[in-house]
């Protein structure tokens, strides 16, 4: 009787460990995707605001985050903003369970440091 009980205890412990590991890996994927989206948005917005080419901001963000679902740029007032959206597959075949991670950044457009034509 104790052998069967030990086997069941071991299987339950292995299952719980596997589920905790899956949750930890999903959290790591979300964190990495958030950092990627935020960095791509910040670099693209800053570069475009300084070098004066708002059209290339989306291209630069796409190069920094090639798995991005969508990238948008816009000029509002005296700042250029970039939004990068990434869909992160967390579990299941083909990412049945997924979350959307958004990175936003805005860079001020200075008339003295920017070549941006408005």
C-alpha positions in Angstrom: 0.0 0.0 0.0 2.8 2.4 0.7 4.4 1.9 -2.7 1.2 3.0 -4.5 0.8 5.9 -2.2 4.4 7.1 -2.8 3.9 6.8 -6.5 0.8 9.0 -6.4 2.5 11.5 -4.2 5.4 11.7 -6.6 3.1 12.2 -9.6 1.1 14.9 -7.9 4.3 16.7 -6.9 5.7 16.5 -10.5 2.4 17.8 -11.9 2.4 20.8 -9.5 6.0 21.5 -10.3 5.3 21.4 -14.1 2.4 23.8 -13.7 4.5 26.2 -11.6 7.3 26.0 -14.2 4.8 26.8 -17.0 3.6 29.8 -15.1 7.1 31.1 -14.5 8.0 30.7 -18.1 4.9 32.6 -19.2 5.7 35.4 -16.8 9.3 35.5 -18.3 7.9 35.7 -21.8 5.5 38.5 -20.9 8.4 40.5 -19.2 10.7 40.0 -22.2 8.0 41.0 -24.7 7.2 44.1 -22.6 10.8 45.2 -22.6 11.1 44.5 -26.3 8.0 46.6 -27.1 9.0 49.5 -24.8 12.6 49.6 -26.1 11.5 49.5 -29.8 9.0 52.3 -29.2 11.4 54.5 -27.3 14.3 54.1 -29.8 12.0 54.6 -32.8 10.4 57.7 -31.4 13.7 59.3 -30.2 15.4 58.6 -33.5 12.6 59.9 -35.6 12.2 63.1 -33.5 16.0 63.8 -33.7 16.7 62.9 -37.3 13.5 64.3 -38.8 12.0 61.2 -40.5 8.7 60.2 -38.9 8.1 57.7 -41.7 11.1 55.7 -40.8 10.1 55.4 -37.1 7.8 52.5 -37.9 10.5 50.8 -40.0 13.0 51.1 -37.2 10.5 49.8 -34.7 9.7 46.8 -37.0 13.4 46.1 -37.2 13.8 46.1 -33.4 10.6 44.1 -32.8 10.1 41.9 -35.9 7.3 39.9 -34.2 5.2 43.0 -33.5 1.5 42.7 -34.3 1.2 46.4 -35.1 3.2 49.6 -35.0 1.9 53.1 -35.2 3.5 56.5 -35.1 2.1 60.0 -34.8 2.8 63.6 -34.1 0.8 65.2 -31.4 1.7 68.8 -30.4 5.5 69.0 -29.9 6.2 65.3 -29.5 6.4 62.2 -31.7 4.8 59.1 -30.3 5.3 55.4 -31.2 3.2 52.5 -30.1 4.3 48.9 -30.5 2.0 46.0 -29.9 3.2 42.4 -29.4 1.0 39.3 -29.0 2.7 36.8 -26.7 1.7 33.1 -26.8 1.5 31.8 -23.3 0.1 28.3 -23.5 -1.5 25.7 -25.8 -0.8 24.7 -29.3 -0.2 27.6 -31.6 -0.6 30.0 -28.7 -4.3 29.5 -28.0 -3.8 31.4 -24.7 -2.1 34.7 -25.5 -1.8 38.3 -24.2 -1.3 41.6 -25.9 1.7 43.6 -24.7 1.9 47.3 -25.6 5.0 49.6 -25.5 4.4 53.3 -25.8 7.0 56.1 -26.0 6.9 59.8 -26.9 9.9 62.0 -27.7 9.8 65.8 -27.7 10.5 67.5 -31.0 12.9 70.4 -30.3 13.3 72.9 -33.1 17.0 73.1 -32.3 17.8 69.4 -32.2 15.4 68.0 -34.8 15.3 68.0 -38.6 11.6 67.1 -38.6 9.6 69.1 -41.2 6.1 70.0 -39.9 
